[in-house]
Amino acid sequence: MKNNWKIIISFAVGSIAAAWLVGHVASPVTAQTPGAPPAQALAAAQSLSDAFAWVADSVKPAVVSIVATKYVSMPRNFHWFFTPGEDDEEQDVTPPRGRGGRGETRKFRQEGIGSGVLIDKDGYILTNNHVVKGMDELKVFMNDKREFDAKVVGTDPKTDLAIVKINGKNLPSVPLADSATLRVGEWVVAVGSPYGLPQTVTAGIVSALGRSGVLDGRDGYEDFIQTDAAINRGNSGGPLVNLQGKIVGLNTAIYSSSGGNTGVGFAIPSSIIAGVLPSLKAGKAVQRGQLGVMIQDLNEDLAQQFGVKQTKGVLVAQVNKDSAAEKAGIQPGDVIAQYNGKHIEDVNDLRNRVAATAPGAKSTIIVIRKGKEVTLPVVVGTATEAATAAAVEEEKGVSNLGMTVTNLTKDLERKLDCRGEKGVVVTDVDQNSLAYRRGVREGDLIIEVNRQPVTAVGEFEKAVKGARNNVLLLIKNKEGSRFVPLHKK
């Protein structure tokens, strides 16, 4: 009987396996035909497509190509050493009379192409300063094939903005939006003349906000919008607009090793544009606010030294005499946490906010001083181009911070142009030390150690020796004053 049950179970299992094989192996594979896409998805995609088309139709009439021309004169006998480029045109210049034609020159025409956008019906065009800087002639070409001569009305190199004007009435224009409302991930559209191809439209998203340190060596105000909308040579000065067809930025730079688009482009936000636009249209120099302080970003070591729980805000290292900051009671060692009710992220954030404040305006600053918040009213001063002094070297006095210092002598005061200052001078820094990595260099003047003034090598060594592990230096050099946190070896 047991054997009969085994036979029945084996037969059942075999039948099931055979049925599975017939259904999955023996049967032919039937091709699956994809169904129609969901109507709702198609409608959404078409709506987005329609939005981009509407933005392009709205903005393109006001976007212009700018051909900027510069004439370069060369002596005729040097013509073998100069070959005009593809965009250069050689012209003969009639020599002056007398002396057998001496002084005869050839003039070469050099052209560059950029973009711009009309911001009102009277012909004011917003573009980049680097598009028009140093140019002799400007030609503007519009979407409707009209051509205008243009003249520069106002420029601001520190924001790389410029206004040029054409003679026209009832011209198309694009309004400014408030870039402060932009969000990362939001759709944007770039319009311009890349490689001289007019009325080119590209789309992307806002990749990041508040980018600074983008343009090396540029002493300007940077708060860029980063986008992956394709931007190339010739796009400079063209608008970056939102899906409402309003300007949120002005395209100005790209990150690229080849010179072409890599998906990392930068635009000047409309908040900066709006701040300088009245001065540019009036042909006046842009007036900016200034506190009169040297500031630096916080790191974890500095935050700990100054009793701050986070690294947001900026540390005041120096307060200039008779400055707005001094009159308001700001002190070295204060951490500026808020400006006019808004939290400060870093040095660039505060610098831009103060610069955007009109000189003479009343503002409110909240600082953290010895762990407590202090509110200070300040009347903002006017920014100047004043520079501070340089540095040299001497010798003596070794510390366990990886540096050598010496006393500040009369001779060094004269060489460093720091008369009236007190401190010790750095004469050598170990390149493998933390001090070197944090920017301490020969010629720096050390004013304080752990918030206590030092006036001689002996005081400096005593202060360093008396510290436990962490040492906070207040250093002054040609760039101003800053705090440097170090650890003893």
C-alpha positions in Angstrom: 0.0 0.0 0.0 2.9 2.3 0.8 4.3 1.7 -2.6 1.0 2.6 -4.2 1.0 6.0 -2.4 4.5 6.6 -3.6 3.5 5.9 -7.2 0.4 8.2 -7.0 2.5 11.1 -5.4 5.3 10.7 -8.0 2.7 10.7 -10.8 1.1 13.9 -9.5 4.4 15.7 -9.1 5.4 14.6 -12.6 2.2 15.9 -14.0 2.6 19.3 -12.4 6.2 19.6 -13.7 5.1 18.6 -17.2 2.3 21.1 -17.2 4.8 23.9 -16.2 7.2 22.9 -18.9 4.5 22.9 -21.5 3.3 26.4 -20.5 6.8 28.0 -20.1 9.1 26.2 -22.4 7.3 24.4 -25.1 4.8 27.3 -25.9 6.1 30.0 -28.2 7.0 33.5 -26.8 4.3 36.0 -27.6 5.5 39.6 -28.3 4.0 42.2 -26.1 2.8 45.4 -27.8 3.1 48.5 -25.5 -0.1 50.2 -24.8 -0.9 53.9 -25.5 0.7 56.3 -23.1 -1.6 57.6 -20.3 -3.5 60.6 -21.5 -2.8 62.4 -18.3 1.0 62.0 -18.7 0.8 63.2 -22.3 -1.2 66.3 -21.3 1.4 67.2 -18.6 4.3 66.8 -21.0 2.5 68.9 -23.6 1.7 71.6 -21.0 5.4 71.9 -20.1 6.3 72.0 -23.8 3.8 74.8 -24.3 5.2 76.7 -21.4 8.7 76.7 -22.8 7.3 77.7 -26.3 5.4 80.6 -24.6 8.5 81.8 -22.8 10.5 81.7 -26.0 7.9 83.7 -27.9 7.6 86.2 -25.1 11.3 86.8 -24.5 13.0 86.5 -27.9 11.8 89.8 -29.4 13.6 91.7 -26.6 16.9 89.7 -26.7 19.6 91.3 -28.9 22.9 90.4 -30.4 25.7 92.9 -29.7 28.6 93.1 -32.1 31.4 95.0 -30.3 34.3 96.4 -32.4 37.7 97.6 -31.4 40.2 99.2 -33.8 43.9 98.4 -33.2 46.5 100.5 -35.0 49.8 99.0 -36.0 52.8 100.7 -37.8 52.8 99.6 -41.4 56.4 98.3 -41.2 55.2 95.9 -38.5 52.6 94.3 -40.7 54.6 91.1 -41.1 54.3 90.5 -37.4 50.5 90.8 -37.2 48.0 88.6 -39.1 44.3 89.6 -38.8 42.1 86.9 -37.3 38.9 85.5 -38.9 36.9 88.4 -37.3 39.6 91.1 -38.0 39.5 93.4 -41.0 42.5 95.3 -42.2 42.2 98.9 -43.1 44.7 101.4 -44.5 45.0 104.7 -42.7 46.1 107.7 -44.8 49.6 108.8 -43.6 50.2 112.3 -42.4 51.7 114.8 -44.9 55.4 115.5 -44.8 58.4 113.5 -43.9 57.8 111.0 -46.7 54.8 109.3 -45.1 56.5 108.7 -41.8 53.9 107.6 -39.2 51.8 105.6 -41.7 49.9 102.9 -39.9 47.4 100.1 -40.6 44.3 99.8 -38.5 42.9 96.3 -37.7 39.3 95.8 -36.8 38.6 93.2 -34.0 35.1 92.1 -33.3 33.4 90.3 -30.4 29.9 89.0 -30.2 27.7 89.0 -27.0 24.1 89.2 -26.0 21.8 91.7 -24.3 18.2 92.2 -23.3 16.0 95.3 -23.6 14.6 96.2 -20.1 12.3 99.0 -21.2 10.6 100.4 -24.2 13.0 103.4 -24.5 16.0 101.3 -25.7 18.0 100.5 -22.5 19.8 97.2 -22.9 21.2 95.2 -20.0 24.4 93.3 -20.8 27.8 92.3 -19.3 30.5 94.8 -18.7 33.0 92.4 -20.3 31.0 92.4 -23.5 31.4 96.2 -24.0 34.6 97.1 -22.1 37.1 99.0 -24.1 35.2 98.8 -27.4 35.1 101.6 -30.0 31.8 100.7 -31.7 28.7 98.8 -30.7 26.0 97.4 -33.1 22.8 95.9 -31.9 20.8 93.4 -33.9 17.2 92.7 -33.0 15.0 89.7 -33.6 13.0 91.5 -36.3 16.3 92.2 -38.3 16.5 95.8 -37.3 20.0 97.2 -36.7 21.0 100.0 -34.3 24.1 101.8 -33.3 24.5 101.7 -29.5 26.4 103.7 -26.9 27.5 102.7 -23.4 25.5 104.5 -20.7 26.9 103.0 -17.5 29.1 100.2 -16.4 29.9 98.5 -13.1 33.0 96.2 -13.3 32.5 94.8 -9.8 29.2 93.1 -10.8 30.1 92.8 -14.5 27.0 94.7 -15.5 26.5 97.4 -18.1 23.7 99.4 -19.8 23.9 100.4 -23.4 21.2 102.4 -25.2 19.8 102.4 -28.7 17.5 105.1 -30.2 14.1 103.5 -30.5 10.6 103.9 -29.1 8.0 101.3 -28.0 10.5 98.6 -28.1 9.8 95.1 -26.7 11.2 94.5 -23.2 11.5 91.9 -20.4 10.8 92.7 -16.8 12.9 91.7 -13.8 11.7 89.1 -11.4 12.7 88.7 -7.7 15.6 86.2 -7.7 15.2 85.9 -3.9 12.2 83.6 -4.5 14.2 81.2 -6.7 14.5 77.6 -5.6 17.0 75.0 -6.5 15.4 72.6 -9.1 13.2 75.4 -10.6 13.0 75.5 -14.5 14.8 78.4 -16.2 15.4 79.3 -19.8 18.5 81.0 -21.3 18.3 83.1 -24.4 21.2 84.6 -26.3 23.7 84.4 -29.3 26.1 81.5 -28.6 28.9 81.5 -31.2 27.0 84.3 -33.0 23.9 82.3 -33.5 21.1 84.7 -32.6 17.9 83.9 -30.7 19.1 80.6 -29.3 16.9 79.2 -26.5 18.0 76.5 -24.0 16.3 75.2 -20.9 17.5 73.7 -17.6 17.1 74.0 -13.9 18.6 76.1 -11.2 21.4 73.9 -10.0 22.5 76.0 -7.0 22.2 79.5 -5.5 24.7 81.9 -3.9 27.8 80.7 -5.7 30.9 82.8 -5.0 34.6 82.5 -5.7 33.7 81.5 -9.3 35.9 84.1 -11.2 39.5 83.8 -10.0 41.2 87.1 -9.2 38.1 89.1 -9.6 37.6 91.8 -7.0 33.8 91.8 -7.4 30.5 90.9 -5.8 29.6 87.3 -6.6 26.3 85.7 -5.7 25.7 83.6 -8.8 22.8 81.5 -9.9 24.2 78.2 -11.2 22.3 76.5 -14.0 22.6 73.5 -16.3 20.8 75.4 -19.1 23.3 75.4 -22.0 25.4 78.6 -22.0 28.3 79.1 -24.4 30.5 81.9 -25.8 28.3 84.7 -27.0 25.6 84.0 -24.4 27.2 86.6 -22.1 24.7 89.3 -21.4 21.7 87.3 -22.4 18.8 86.8 -19.9 18.1 83.8 -17.7 14.3 83.8 -17.3 11.7 81.9 -15.3 8.6 80.2 -16.7 6.7 83.5 -16.2 9.0 85.1 -18.8 10.8 87.4 -16.3 14.5 87.9 -15.8 15.9 86.1 -12.8 19.6 86.5 -13.9 22.0 87.6 -16.6 24.2 84.9 -18.0 27.9 85.8 -17.5 30.2 82.8 -17.1 30.7 79.0 -17.5 33.0 76.4 -16.0 34.7 74.7 -19.0 38.1 73.4 -19.9 37.2 73.4 -23.6 35.4 76.7 -23.8 32.1 74.9 -24.5 29.1 74.1 -22.4 29.6 71.5 -19.7 26.3 72.0 -17.9 27.8 74.5 -15.3 26.8 78.0 -16.1 26.5 81.1 -13.9 24.1 84.1 -14.0 24.1 87.4 -12.0 20.9 87.3 -10.0 18.2 90.0 -10.6 18.5 91.1 -7.0 22.0 92.4 -7.7 20.9 93.8 -11.0 18.0 95.8 -9.4 20.4 97.3 -6.9 22.7 98.9 -9.4 20.3 99.5 -12.3 19.2 103.1 -11.3 22.9 104.2 -11.2 23.7 102.4 -14.5 20.8 104.0 -16.4 21.8 107.4 -15.0 25.4 106.9 -16.0 26.6 107.4 -12.5 29.1 105.4 -10.4 27.5 102.8 -8.2 27.6 103.8 -4.6 27.9 100.9 -2.1 27.7 100.6 1.6 30.6 99.7 3.8 31.1 98.8 7.5 34.8 99.3 7.7 35.8 95.9 9.1 38.0 93.0 8.2 36.0 89.7 8.5 36.6 86.0 8.1 34.5 82.9 7.9 34.1 80.7 11.0 35.3 77.2 11.2 34.8 74.7 14.1 38.0 75.8 15.9 37.1 79.5 15.7 33.5 78.8 16.7 34.7 77.0 19.8 37.2 79.7 20.7 34.5 82.4 20.5 31.7 80.5 22.1 29.5 80.1 19.0 27.6 76.9 18.6 27.6 76.9 14.8 29.9 78.0 11.9 27.4 80.4 10.4 28.1 84.1 10.7 31.4 86.0 10.3 34.2 86.8 12.7 35.4 90.4 13.0 39.2 90.5 13.0 39.7 94.3 12.6 37.7 97.5 13.0 38.9 100.4 11.0 39.3 103.8 12.7 36.5 106.3 12.2 34.5 103.6 10.3 30.8 102.9 10.5 31.6 99.8 12.5 33.7 101.6 15.1 31.0 104.2 15.6 28.4 101.5 16.0 30.5 99.8 18.7 31.5 96.6 16.8 34.7 95.1 18.3 37.3 92.6 17.1 36.2 89.2 18.2 32.5 89.9 17.6 30.7 87.3 15.5 28.2 89.1 13.2 25.2 86.8 13.2 22.4 88.9 11.7 22.2 92.0 9.4 18.9 93.8 9.1 17.0 90.8 10.5 18.5 88.2 8.2 20.9 85.5 9.4 24.4 85.8 7.9 25.9 82.6 6.2 29.4 83.7 5.5 31.8 86.5 4.5 30.4 86.7 0.9 26.8 86.9 2.2 27.5 89.8 4.6 29.7 91.6 2.0 26.9 91.5 -0.6 24.2 92.6 1.9 26.2 95.6 3.1 27.3 96.6 -0.4 23.6 96.6 -1.5 22.7 99.0 1.4 22.7 102.7 0.4 25.5 104.7 2.2 24.0 106.6 5.1 21.2 104.1 5.6 20.4 102.9 9.1 20.8 99.2 9.7 20.8 96.8 12.6 23.5 94.3 13.3 23.3 91.5 15.9 26.7 90.2 17.1 27.6 87.4 19.5 30.1 88.8 22.0 31.4 86.5 24.7 28.5 84.1 24.1 25.8 86.7 24.3 23.8 88.5 21.6 24.3 92.2 21.4 22.1 94.4 19.1 23.9 97.4 17.5 22.4 100.1 15.3 24.8 101.2 12.5 24.8 104.0 9.9 26.3 102.4 6.9 29.4 104.2 5.4 30.5 104.5 1.8 32.8 101.9 0.2 36.3 103.1 -0.9 39.1 101.5 -2.8 41.6 102.0 0.0 44.3 99.3 0.4 46.4 98.4 3.3 50.1 97.8 3.6 52.5 95.1 2.7 55.0 92.8 4.4 58.7 91.8 4.7 60.9 89.8 7.1 63.5 89.6 9.9 64.5 86.9 12.4 64.7 85.4 16.0 62.2 83.8 18.4 61.1 80.3 17.8 57.7 78.8 18.9 56.3 75.3 18.9 53.6 76.5 16.5 55.8 75.9 13.5 56.9 79.5 13.0 59.7 81.9 13.9 59.0 85.5 15.1 61.0 88.6 15.8 60.4 91.9 17.5 58.7 94.8 15.6 61.6 97.3 15.2 61.5 100.8 13.9 63.1 99.6 10.7 60.4 96.9 10.3 57.7 99.4 11.1 58.9 101.4 8.1 59.3 98.4 5.8 55.9 97.0 6.7 54.3 100.4 6.8 52.7 99.7 10.2 53.8 102.7 12.3 51.9 102.8 15.5 51.2 99.1 15.5 52.4 96.6 18.2 53.1 93.0 17.9 55.7 90.5 16.7 56.6 89.7 13.1 56.6 86.3 11.5 60.0 85.6 9.8 59.6 81.9 8.8 56.9 79.3 8.7 57.3 75.5 8.4 55.5 74.5 5.3 54.4 71.2 6.9 52.8 73.1 9.8 49.1 73.8 10.5 50.1 77.5 10.6 51.2 77.4 7.0 48.1 75.5 5.9 46.0 78.1 7.5 47.7 81.0 5.7 50.3 82.3 8.1 53.2 83.7 6.1 56.5 85.6 6.5 55.8 89.3 7.2 52.6 88.7 9.1 52.2 90.8 12.2 50.9 88.9 15.3 49.0 91.3 17.4 47.3 89.0 20.0 47.7 85.5 21.4 44.6 84.0 23.0 42.9 87.5 23.0 45.8 89.1 24.9 48.1 91.7 23.2 51.7 90.8 22.6 54.4 93.4 22.0 57.6 91.4 22.1 59.0 88.0 21.4 59.2 87.2 25.1 55.5 88.0 25.6 54.6 85.9 22.6 56.6 82.8 23.8 55.2 83.2 27.3 51.6 83.4 26.0 52.1 80.3 23.7 53.8 78.3 26.5 51.0 79.2 28.9 48.3 77.9 26.6 47.1 74.4 26.9 46.6 72.9 23.5 44.8 75.5 21.4 46.3 78.9 20.5 44.3 81.7 18.9 46.4 84.3 17.0 45.2 87.7 15.8 47.3 88.4 12.6 47.5 91.4 10.4 49.0 91.6 6.9 48.5 93.4 3.7 45.0 91.9 3.4 43.9 93.1 6.9 43.4 91.3 10.2 42.1 87.8 10.9 42.0 85.2 13.7 43.9 82.0 13.1 43.3 79.0 15.5 46.3 76.7 15.9 47.3 73.6 17.9 50.6 73.3 19.8 52.9 70.5 18.6 
